[in-house]
């Protein structure tokens, strides 16, 4: 599954020691485009943190896995990014050119309003 948006915030990096060795996690907030933008908290784990240096304002497409788990009768959902692709251009500034096939031709003799 993929999600596209703009990085609006980086949360503090977390690290620790587990039974399999040291671990680190970087969480960030991604805002999706559209009429009703949504903010989603995503996480990067392990070597993915070093491979993907993110900054607020970066436009990205993230390949994600979503998983929920139960703990003490409550459910927690984790959105984990496993691949990040940074956008090379800002999509909002790139408006498509007008469709010339529907533009009136100034040399046309057809002056019908419909």
N, CA, C and O atoms as CSV, one atom per row, in Angstrom:
chain,resi,resn,atom,element,x,y,z
A,1,UNK,N,N,0.859,-1.155,0.000
A,1,UNK,CA,C,0.000,0.000,0.000
A,1,UNK,C,C,0.913,1.228,0.000
A,1,UNK,O,O,1.994,1.204,0.589
A,2,UNK,N,N,0.469,2.309,-0.669
A,2,UNK,CA,C,1.264,3.536,-0.725
A,2,UNK,C,C,0.454,4.723,-0.244
A,2,UNK,O,O,-0.770,4.748,-0.370
A,3,UNK,N,N,1.153,5.713,0.313
A,3,UNK,CA,C,0.549,6.962,0.748
A,3,UNK,C,C,1.488,8.084,0.333
A,3,UNK,O,O,2.706,7.969,0.471
A,4,UNK,N,N,0.909,9.181,-0.182
A,4,UNK,CA,C,1.682,10.316,-0.656
A,4,UNK,C,C,1.290,11.553,0.130
A,4,UNK,O,O,0.121,11.748,0.462
A,5,UNK,N,N,2.273,12.382,0.423
A,5,UNK,CA,C,1.991,13.615,1.133
A,5,UNK,C,C,3.247,14.388,1.445
A,5,UNK,O,O,4.316,14.123,0.895
A,6,UNK,N,N,3.099,15.364,2.351
A,6,UNK,CA,C,4.189,16.239,2.756
A,6,UNK,C,C,4.527,15.973,4.220
A,6,UNK,O,O,3.636,15.891,5.065
A,7,UNK,N,N,5.809,15.840,4.511
A,7,UNK,CA,C,6.257,15.664,5.891
A,7,UNK,C,C,6.057,16.995,6.609
A,7,UNK,O,O,6.641,18.005,6.216
A,8,UNK,N,N,5.236,17.003,7.658
A,8,UNK,CA,C,4.981,18.241,8.391
A,8,UNK,C,C,5.715,18.289,9.720
A,8,UNK,O,O,5.909,19.371,10.275
A,9,UNK,N,N,6.128,17.135,10.243
A,9,UNK,CA,C,6.801,17.124,11.535
A,9,UNK,C,C,7.585,15.827,11.721
A,9,UNK,O,O,7.153,14.754,11.300
A,10,UNK,N,N,8.747,15.954,12.361
A,10,UNK,CA,C,9.529,14.788,12.761
A,10,UNK,C,C,9.449,14.681,14.279
A,10,UNK,O,O,9.730,15.652,14.982
A,11,UNK,N,N,9.074,13.528,14.785
A,11,UNK,CA,C,9.030,13.308,16.224
A,11,UNK,C,C,10.423,12.893,16.696
A,11,UNK,O,O,11.238,12.453,15.886
A,12,UNK,N,N,10.708,13.026,17.990
A,12,UNK,CA,C,12.040,12.651,18.484
A,12,UNK,C,C,12.367,11.184,18.187
A,12,UNK,O,O,11.516,10.300,18.294
A,13,UNK,N,N,13.631,10.957,17.810
A,13,UNK,CA,C,14.083,9.598,17.529
A,13,UNK,C,C,14.074,8.795,18.828
A,13,UNK,O,O,14.427,9.303,19.892
A,14,UNK,N,N,13.667,7.541,18.719
A,14,UNK,CA,C,13.641,6.648,19.876
A,14,UNK,C,C,14.608,5.500,19.624
A,14,UNK,O,O,14.759,5.041,18.492
A,15,UNK,N,N,15.257,5.044,20.680
A,15,UNK,CA,C,16.146,3.888,20.556
A,15,UNK,C,C,16.157,3.150,21.885
A,15,UNK,O,O,15.767,3.687,22.922
A,16,UNK,N,N,16.612,1.914,21.827
A,16,UNK,CA,C,16.652,1.114,23.040
A,16,UNK,C,C,17.352,-0.203,22.810
A,16,UNK,O,O,17.882,-0.478,21.734
A,17,UNK,N,N,17.338,-1.000,23.845
A,17,UNK,CA,C,17.970,-2.307,23.807
A,17,UNK,C,C,16.890,-3.360,23.975
A,17,UNK,O,O,16.136,-3.327,24.947
A,18,UNK,N,N,16.811,-4.292,23.038
A,18,UNK,CA,C,15.848,-5.380,23.111
A,18,UNK,C,C,16.549,-6.714,23.172
A,18,UNK,O,O,17.778,-6.774,23.227
A,19,UNK,N,N,15.773,-7.793,23.164
A,19,UNK,CA,C,16.383,-9.130,23.234
A,19,UNK,C,C,17.183,-9.453,21.976
A,19,UNK,O,O,18.062,-10.314,22.011
A,20,UNK,N,N,16.892,-8.768,20.856
A,20,UNK,CA,C,17.621,-8.988,19.600
A,20,UNK,C,C,18.683,-7.932,19.354
A,20,UNK,O,O,19.225,-7.866,18.250
A,21,UNK,N,N,19.000,-7.108,20.334
A,21,UNK,CA,C,20.020,-6.076,20.171
A,21,UNK,C,C,19.404,-4.683,20.222
A,21,UNK,O,O,18.264,-4.507,20.653
A,22,UNK,N,N,20.177,-3.702,19.776
A,22,UNK,CA,C,19.692,-2.324,19.817
A,22,UNK,C,C,18.711,-2.075,18.679
A,22,UNK,O,O,18.784,-2.706,17.624
A,23,UNK,N,N,17.805,-1.152,18.912
A,23,UNK,CA,C,16.818,-0.771,17.908
A,23,UNK,C,C,16.674,0.742,17.918
A,23,UNK,O,O,16.990,1.405,18.906
A,24,UNK,N,N,16.184,1.283,16.785
A,24,UNK,CA,C,15.851,2.705,16.727
A,24,UNK,C,C,14.638,2.893,15.840
A,24,UNK,O,O,14.385,2.133,14.905
A,25,UNK,N,N,13.893,3.947,16.178
A,25,UNK,CA,C,12.647,4.225,15.462
A,25,UNK,C,C,12.519,5.738,15.279
A,25,UNK,O,O,12.742,6.507,16.214
A,26,UNK,N,N,12.158,6.153,14.060
A,26,UNK,CA,C,11.877,7.555,13.763
A,26,UNK,C,C,10.428,7.654,13.309
A,26,UNK,O,O,10.049,7.058,12.300
A,27,UNK,N,N,9.623,8.398,14.044
A,27,UNK,CA,C,8.238,8.635,13.645
A,27,UNK,C,C,8.141,10.020,13.021
A,27,UNK,O,O,8.864,10.940,13.404
A,28,UNK,N,N,7.234,10.154,12.052
A,28,UNK,CA,C,7.016,11.445,11.402
A,28,UNK,C,C,5.549,11.573,11.023
A,28,UNK,O,O,4.833,10.582,10.877
A,29,UNK,N,N,5.121,12.826,10.866
A,29,UNK,CA,C,3.737,13.112,10.516
A,29,UNK,C,C,3.693,13.494,9.042
A,29,UNK,O,O,4.420,14.382,8.596
A,30,UNK,N,N,2.834,12.814,8.296
A,30,UNK,CA,C,2.651,13.039,6.863
A,30,UNK,C,C,1.256,13.615,6.650
A,30,UNK,O,O,0.273,13.069,7.152
A,31,UNK,N,N,1.166,14.720,5.903
A,31,UNK,CA,C,-0.134,15.309,5.583
A,31,UNK,C,C,-0.468,14.997,4.132
A,31,UNK,O,O,0.302,15.311,3.224
A,32,UNK,N,N,-1.626,14.374,3.922
A,32,UNK,CA,C,-2.040,13.993,2.577
A,32,UNK,C,C,-2.662,15.190,1.866
A,32,UNK,O,O,-3.241,16.057,2.520
A,33,UNK,N,N,-2.554,15.257,0.535
A,33,UNK,CA,C,-3.168,16.367,-0.199
A,33,UNK,C,C,-4.665,16.129,-0.392
A,33,UNK,O,O,-5.169,15.041,-0.113
A,34,UNK,N,N,-5.359,17.138,-0.863
A,34,UNK,CA,C,-6.772,16.991,-1.178
A,34,UNK,C,C,-7.615,18.047,-0.518
A,34,UNK,O,O,-7.111,18.893,0.221
A,35,UNK,N,N,-8.894,17.994,-0.785
A,35,UNK,CA,C,-9.834,18.961,-0.229
A,35,UNK,C,C,-9.879,18.847,1.291
A,35,UNK,O,O,-10.002,19.858,1.982
A,36,UNK,N,N,-9.783,17.644,1.811
A,36,UNK,CA,C,-9.789,17.399,3.252
A,36,UNK,C,C,-8.499,16.675,3.629
A,36,UNK,O,O,-8.503,15.452,3.774
A,37,UNK,N,N,-7.382,17.416,3.793
A,37,UNK,CA,C,-6.103,16.773,4.112
A,37,UNK,C,C,-6.171,16.020,5.437
A,37,UNK,O,O,-6.843,16.444,6.377
A,38,UNK,N,N,-5.480,14.922,5.489
A,38,UNK,CA,C,-5.398,14.093,6.697
A,38,UNK,C,C,-3.944,14.032,7.148
A,38,UNK,O,O,-3.028,14.067,6.326
A,39,UNK,N,N,-3.742,13.942,8.449
A,39,UNK,CA,C,-2.403,13.758,8.995
A,39,UNK,C,C,-2.292,12.333,9.507
A,39,UNK,O,O,-3.175,11.836,10.207
A,40,UNK,N,N,-1.175,11.677,9.141
A,40,UNK,CA,C,-0.949,10.279,9.501
A,40,UNK,C,C,0.437,10.168,10.119
A,40,UNK,O,O,1.400,10.729,9.596
A,41,UNK,N,N,0.540,9.450,11.223
A,41,UNK,CA,C,1.834,9.201,11.862
A,41,UNK,C,C,2.404,7.897,11.304
A,41,UNK,O,O,1.788,6.838,11.423
A,42,UNK,N,N,3.595,7.987,10.691
A,42,UNK,CA,C,4.279,6.826,10.132
A,42,UNK,C,C,5.570,6.607,10.903
A,42,UNK,O,O,6.079,7.531,11.537
A,43,UNK,N,N,6.102,5.398,10.853
A,43,UNK,CA,C,7.361,5.112,11.534
A,43,UNK,C,C,8.338,4.416,10.593
A,43,UNK,O,O,7.955,3.635,9.722
A,44,UNK,N,N,9.610,4.728,10.802
A,44,UNK,CA,C,10.720,4.047,10.144
A,44,UNK,C,C,11.499,3.324,11.227
A,44,UNK,O,O,11.698,3.868,12.313
A,45,UNK,N,N,11.941,2.106,10.947
A,45,UNK,CA,C,12.659,1.304,11.938
A,45,UNK,C,C,14.034,0.905,11.422
A,45,UNK,O,O,14.224,0.720,10.220
A,46,UNK,N,N,14.991,0.776,12.332
A,46,UNK,CA,C,16.313,0.232,12.028
A,46,UNK,C,C,17.079,1.005,10.987
A,46,UNK,O,O,17.162,2.232,11.044
A,47,UNK,N,N,17.647,0.277,10.022
A,47,UNK,CA,C,18.481,0.908,8.990
A,47,UNK,C,C,17.683,1.824,8.072
A,47,UNK,O,O,18.276,2.668,7.399
A,48,UNK,N,N,16.367,1.690,8.019
A,48,UNK,CA,C,15.532,2.574,7.200
A,48,UNK,C,C,15.613,4.022,7.693
A,48,UNK,O,O,15.431,4.954,6.910
A,49,UNK,N,N,15.884,4.212,8.983
A,49,UNK,CA,C,16.033,5.563,9.541
A,49,UNK,C,C,17.231,6.251,8.903
A,49,UNK,O,O,17.141,7.412,8.502
A,50,UNK,N,N,18.364,5.538,8.806
A,50,UNK,CA,C,19.581,6.113,8.221
A,50,UNK,C,C,19.475,6.270,6.705
A,50,UNK,O,O,20.025,7.218,6.144
A,51,UNK,N,N,18.779,5.359,6.042
A,51,UNK,CA,C,18.636,5.406,4.582
A,51,UNK,C,C,17.748,6.550,4.120
A,51,UNK,O,O,17.917,7.047,3.007
A,52,UNK,N,N,16.811,6.974,4.951
A,52,UNK,CA,C,15.812,7.973,4.557
A,52,UNK,C,C,15.850,9.162,5.508
A,52,UNK,O,O,15.074,9.227,6.462
A,53,UNK,N,N,16.737,10.083,5.249
A,53,UNK,CA,C,16.819,11.302,6.059
A,53,UNK,C,C,15.720,12.247,5.608
A,53,UNK,O,O,15.791,12.816,4.519
A,54,UNK,N,N,14.703,12.415,6.445
A,54,UNK,CA,C,13.551,13.248,6.107
A,54,UNK,C,C,13.657,14.610,6.780
A,54,UNK,O,O,14.258,14.753,7.845
A,55,UNK,N,N,13.056,15.608,6.130
A,55,UNK,CA,C,12.980,16.959,6.664
A,55,UNK,C,C,11.555,17.462,6.499
A,55,UNK,O,O,10.876,17.085,5.543
A,56,UNK,N,N,11.090,18.306,7.413
A,56,UNK,CA,C,9.768,18.910,7.212
A,56,UNK,C,C,9.715,19.628,5.864
A,56,UNK,O,O,10.651,20.330,5.483
A,57,UNK,N,N,8.613,19.441,5.156
A,57,UNK,CA,C,8.445,20.027,3.827
A,57,UNK,C,C,8.740,19.071,2.693
A,57,UNK,O,O,8.374,19.348,1.551
A,58,UNK,N,N,9.399,17.939,2.976
A,58,UNK,CA,C,9.672,16.944,1.929
A,58,UNK,C,C,8.361,16.335,1.446
A,58,UNK,O,O,7.514,15.948,2.251
A,59,UNK,N,N,8.197,16.252,0.113
A,59,UNK,CA,C,7.056,15.542,-0.474
A,59,UNK,C,C,7.535,14.126,-0.774
A,59,UNK,O,O,8.539,13.929,-1.458
A,60,UNK,N,N,6.804,13.148,-0.254
A,60,UNK,CA,C,7.228,11.754,-0.395
A,60,UNK,C,C,6.052,10.857,-0.758
A,60,UNK,O,O,4.886,11.207,-0.579
A,61,UNK,N,N,6.408,9.692,-1.272
A,61,UNK,CA,C,5.475,8.582,-1.410
A,61,UNK,C,C,6.083,7.444,-0.595
A,61,UNK,O,O,7.217,7.031,-0.838
A,62,UNK,N,N,5.324,6.948,0.366
A,62,UNK,CA,C,5.811,5.890,1.243
A,62,UNK,C,C,5.055,4.601,0.972
A,62,UNK,O,O,3.826,4.588,0.904
A,63,UNK,N,N,5.801,3.526,0.819
A,63,UNK,CA,C,5.211,2.184,0.779
A,63,UNK,C,C,5.102,1.744,2.224
A,63,UNK,O,O,6.085,1.774,2.964
A,64,UNK,N,N,3.900,1.333,2.631
A,64,UNK,CA,C,3.648,1.088,4.051
A,64,UNK,C,C,3.009,-0.271,4.305
A,64,UNK,O,O,2.400,-0.874,3.421
A,65,UNK,N,N,3.167,-0.729,5.538
A,65,UNK,CA,C,2.431,-1.868,6.079
A,65,UNK,C,C,1.662,-1.352,7.278
A,65,UNK,O,O,2.201,-0.594,8.084
A,66,UNK,N,N,0.402,-1.758,7.403
A,66,UNK,CA,C,-0.432,-1.367,8.533
A,66,UNK,C,C,-0.714,-2.612,9.355
A,66,UNK,O,O,-1.133,-3.644,8.831
A,67,UNK,N,N,-0.474,-2.490,10.663
A,67,UNK,CA,C,-0.709,-3.629,11.543
A,67,UNK,C,C,-1.272,-3.138,12.864
A,67,UNK,O,O,-0.822,-2.123,13.396
A,68,UNK,N,N,-2.249,-3.849,13.390
A,68,UNK,CA,C,-2.830,-3.539,14.695
A,68,UNK,C,C,-2.537,-4.681,15.645
A,68,UNK,O,O,-2.450,-5.838,15.235
A,69,UNK,N,N,-2.383,-4.348,16.924
A,69,UNK,CA,C,-2.152,-5.359,17.945
A,69,UNK,C,C,-2.929,-4.999,19.201
A,69,UNK,O,O,-3.214,-3.830,19.461
A,70,UNK,N,N,-3.262,-6.012,19.962
A,70,UNK,CA,C,-4.039,-5.819,21.185
A,70,UNK,C,C,-3.113,-5.889,22.393
A,70,UNK,O,O,-2.226,-6.740,22.457
A,71,UNK,N,N,-3.327,-4.987,23.351
A,71,UNK,CA,C,-2.580,-5.000,24.604
A,71,UNK,C,C,-3.513,-4.552,25.716
A,71,UNK,O,O,-4.024,-3.433,25.690
A,72,UNK,N,N,-3.734,-5.418,26.684
A,72,UNK,CA,C,-4.604,-5.124,27.827
A,72,UNK,C,C,-5.997,-4.650,27.398
A,72,UNK,O,O,-6.543,-3.706,27.968
A,73,UNK,N,N,-6.552,-5.304,26.407
A,73,UNK,CA,C,-7.911,-4.985,25.986
A,73,UNK,C,C,-8.038,-3.781,25.070
A,73,UNK,O,O,-9.149,-3.428,24.674
A,74,UNK,N,N,-6.932,-3.144,24.726
A,74,UNK,CA,C,-6.965,-1.999,23.796
A,74,UNK,C,C,-6.198,-2.353,22.538
A,74,UNK,O,O,-5.273,-3.165,22.567
A,75,UNK,N,N,-6.591,-1.735,21.430
A,75,UNK,CA,C,-5.946,-1.998,20.144
A,75,UNK,C,C,-5.090,-0.804,19.743
A,75,UNK,O,O,-5.499,0.349,19.880
A,76,UNK,N,N,-3.894,-1.104,19.245
A,76,UNK,CA,C,-2.941,-0.086,18.803
A,76,UNK,C,C,-2.560,-0.385,17.357
A,76,UNK,O,O,-2.310,-1.534,16.994
A,77,UNK,N,N,-2.519,0.671,16.529
A,77,UNK,CA,C,-2.216,0.507,15.111
A,77,UNK,C,C,-0.878,1.160,14.786
A,77,UNK,O,O,-0.599,2.289,15.191
A,78,UNK,N,N,-0.065,0.426,14.049
A,78,UNK,CA,C,1.262,0.890,13.638
A,78,UNK,C,C,1.274,0.996,12.117
A,78,UNK,O,O,0.921,0.042,11.423
A,79,UNK,N,N,1.683,2.166,11.592
A,79,UNK,CA,C,1.835,2.365,10.146
A,79,UNK,C,C,3.334,2.465,9.896
A,79,UNK,O,O,3.959,3.482,10.193
A,80,UNK,N,N,3.897,1.403,9.349
A,80,UNK,CA,C,5.338,1.284,9.195
A,80,UNK,C,C,5.738,1.472,7.728
A,80,UNK,O,O,5.264,0.747,6.853
A,81,UNK,N,N,6.610,2.447,7.468
A,81,UNK,CA,C,7.105,2.681,6.107
A,81,UNK,C,C,8.300,1.760,5.859
A,81,UNK,O,O,9.215,1.679,6.678
A,82,UNK,N,N,8.276,1.070,4.723
A,82,UNK,CA,C,9.396,0.192,4.393
A,82,UNK,C,C,10.146,0.683,3.155
A,82,UNK,O,O,11.210,0.160,2.821
A,83,UNK,N,N,9.589,1.687,2.479
A,83,UNK,CA,C,10.269,2.293,1.335
A,83,UNK,C,C,9.772,3.725,1.208
A,83,UNK,O,O,8.570,3.978,1.286
A,84,UNK,N,N,10.698,4.664,1.010
A,84,UNK,CA,C,10.369,6.083,0.866
A,84,UNK,C,C,10.923,6.568,-0.470
A,84,UNK,O,O,12.083,6.323,-0.798
A,85,UNK,N,N,10.086,7.254,-1.231
A,85,UNK,CA,C,10.538,7.870,-2.474
A,85,UNK,C,C,10.231,9.359,-2.380
A,85,UNK,O,O,9.074,9.760,-2.261
A,86,UNK,N,N,11.294,10.180,-2.435
A,86,UNK,CA,C,11.107,11.626,-2.363
A,86,UNK,C,C,10.706,12.152,-3.732
A,86,UNK,O,O,11.206,11.694,-4.760
A,87,UNK,N,N,9.793,13.127,-3.731
A,87,UNK,CA,C,9.340,13.753,-4.972
A,87,UNK,C,C,10.388,14.764,-5.417
A,87,UNK,O,O,10.952,15.485,-4.593
A,88,UNK,N,N,10.647,14.815,-6.722
A,88,UNK,CA,C,11.640,15.756,-7.240
A,88,UNK,C,C,11.035,17.109,-7.552
A,88,UNK,O,O,11.764,18.094,-7.671
A,89,UNK,N,N,9.720,17.181,-7.687
A,89,UNK,CA,C,9.047,18.439,-7.986
A,89,UNK,C,C,7.827,18.566,-7.104
A,89,UNK,O,O,7.218,17.570,-6.715
A,90,UNK,N,N,7.475,19.804,-6.791
A,90,UNK,CA,C,6.288,20.052,-5.976
A,90,UNK,C,C,5.061,19.937,-6.867
A,90,UNK,O,O,4.892,20.725,-7.798
A,91,UNK,N,N,4.207,18.962,-6.587
A,91,UNK,CA,C,3.041,18.691,-7.419
A,91,UNK,C,C,2.059,19.854,-7.448
A,91,UNK,O,O,1.377,20.058,-8.453
A,92,UNK,N,N,1.974,20.636,-6.340
A,92,UNK,CA,C,1.005,21.731,-6.290
A,92,UNK,C,C,1.360,22.849,-7.252
A,92,UNK,O,O,0.477,23.570,-7.717
A,93,UNK,N,N,2.657,23.004,-7.559
A,93,UNK,CA,C,3.065,24.077,-8.452
A,93,UNK,C,C,2.978,23.675,-9.924
A,93,UNK,O,O,3.121,24.521,-10.806
A,94,UNK,N,N,2.748,22.402,-10.191
A,94,UNK,CA,C,2.712,21.924,-11.566
A,94,UNK,C,C,1.279,21.756,-12.036
A,94,UNK,O,O,0.708,20.670,-11.932
A,95,UNK,N,N,0.702,22.822,-12.550
A,95,UNK,CA,C,-0.648,22.738,-13.113
A,95,UNK,C,C,-0.535,22.240,-14.541
A,95,UNK,O,O,0.377,22.650,-15.259
A,96,UNK,N,N,-1.428,21.375,-14.972
A,96,UNK,CA,C,-1.356,20.890,-16.348
A,96,UNK,C,C,-1.681,22.016,-17.321
A,96,UNK,O,O,-2.465,22.907,-16.994
A,97,UNK,N,N,-1.094,21.987,-18.503
A,97,UNK,CA,C,-1.397,23.035,-19.484
A,97,UNK,C,C,-2.845,22.904,-19.950
A,97,UNK,O,O,-3.399,21.805,-19.950
A,98,UNK,N,N,-3.459,24.016,-20.345
A,98,UNK,CA,C,-4.849,23.930,-20.806
A,98,UNK,C,C,-4.955,23.056,-22.052
A,98,UNK,O,O,-4.041,23.011,-22.876
A,99,UNK,N,N,-6.063,22.378,-22.173
A,99,UNK,CA,C,-6.306,21.506,-23.320
A,99,UNK,C,C,-6.615,22.373,-24.537
A,99,UNK,O,O,-7.658,23.024,-24.597
A,100,UNK,N,N,-5.709,22.377,-25.493
A,100,UNK,CA,C,-5.847,23.239,-26.667
A,100,UNK,C,C,-6.968,22.796,-27.600
A,100,UNK,O,O,-7.423,23.585,-28.427
A,101,UNK,N,N,-7.424,21.543,-27.484
A,101,UNK,CA,C,-8.475,21.073,-28.378
A,101,UNK,C,C,-9.811,21.747,-28.089
A,101,UNK,O,O,-10.686,21.753,-28.954
A,102,UNK,N,N,-9.991,22.305,-26.921
A,102,UNK,CA,C,-11.230,22.972,-26.581
A,102,UNK,C,C,-11.117,24.489,-26.604
A,102,UNK,O,O,-12.081,25.185,-26.285
A,103,UNK,N,N,-9.965,25.003,-26.973
A,103,UNK,CA,C,-9.764,26.447,-27.048
A,103,UNK,C,C,-10.293,26.940,-28.399
A,103,UNK,O,O,-10.021,26.313,-29.423
A,104,UNK,N,N,-11.047,28.060,-28.426
A,104,UNK,CA,C,-11.544,28.563,-29.705
A,104,UNK,C,C,-10.393,29.038,-30.580
A,104,UNK,O,O,-9.437,29.654,-30.110
A,105,UNK,N,N,-10.513,28.736,-31.849
A,105,UNK,CA,C,-9.507,29.154,-32.819
A,105,UNK,C,C,-9.886,30.535,-33.325
A,105,UNK,O,O,-11.008,30.743,-33.786
A,106,UNK,N,N,-8.962,31.474,-33.242
A,106,UNK,CA,C,-9.260,32.850,-33.655
A,106,UNK,C,C,-9.489,32.956,-35.154
A,106,UNK,O,O,-10.073,33.939,-35.611
A,107,UNK,N,N,-9.049,31.976,-35.931
A,107,UNK,CA,C,-9.240,31.992,-37.377
A,107,UNK,C,C,-10.494,31.235,-37.792
A,107,UNK,O,O,-10.785,31.140,-38.984
A,108,UNK,N,N,-11.228,30.705,-36.852
A,108,UNK,CA,C,-12.399,29.904,-37.166
A,108,UNK,C,C,-13.573,30.808,-37.540
A,108,UNK,O,O,-13.758,31.876,-36.956
A,109,UNK,N,N,-14.357,30.368,-38.516
A,109,UNK,CA,C,-15.537,31.141,-38.926
A,109,UNK,C,C,-16.773,30.733,-38.138
A,109,UNK,O,O,-17.844,31.318,-38.301
A,110,UNK,N,N,-16.617,29.725,-37.280
A,110,UNK,CA,C,-17.735,29.242,-36.465
A,110,UNK,C,C,-17.799,30.055,-35.178
A,110,UNK,O,O,-16.974,29.853,-34.286
A,111,UNK,N,N,-18.763,30.974,-35.060
A,111,UNK,CA,C,-18.886,31.832,-33.892
A,111,UNK,C,C,-20.075,31.437,-33.030
A,111,UNK,O,O,-20.608,32.267,-32.293
A,112,UNK,N,N,-20.496,30.180,-33.113
A,112,UNK,CA,C,-21.623,29.718,-32.322
A,112,UNK,C,C,-21.235,29.693,-30.843
A,112,UNK,O,O,-20.121,29.288,-30.511
A,113,UNK,N,N,-22.133,30.120,-29.947
A,113,UNK,CA,C,-21.798,30.144,-28.519
A,113,UNK,C,C,-21.910,28.780,-27.860
A,113,UNK,O,O,-21.670,28.670,-26.657
A,114,UNK,N,N,-22.270,27.727,-28.606
A,114,UNK,CA,C,-22.421,26.410,-28.002
A,114,UNK,C,C,-21.768,25.363,-28.857
A,114,UNK,O,O,-21.789,24.182,-28.511
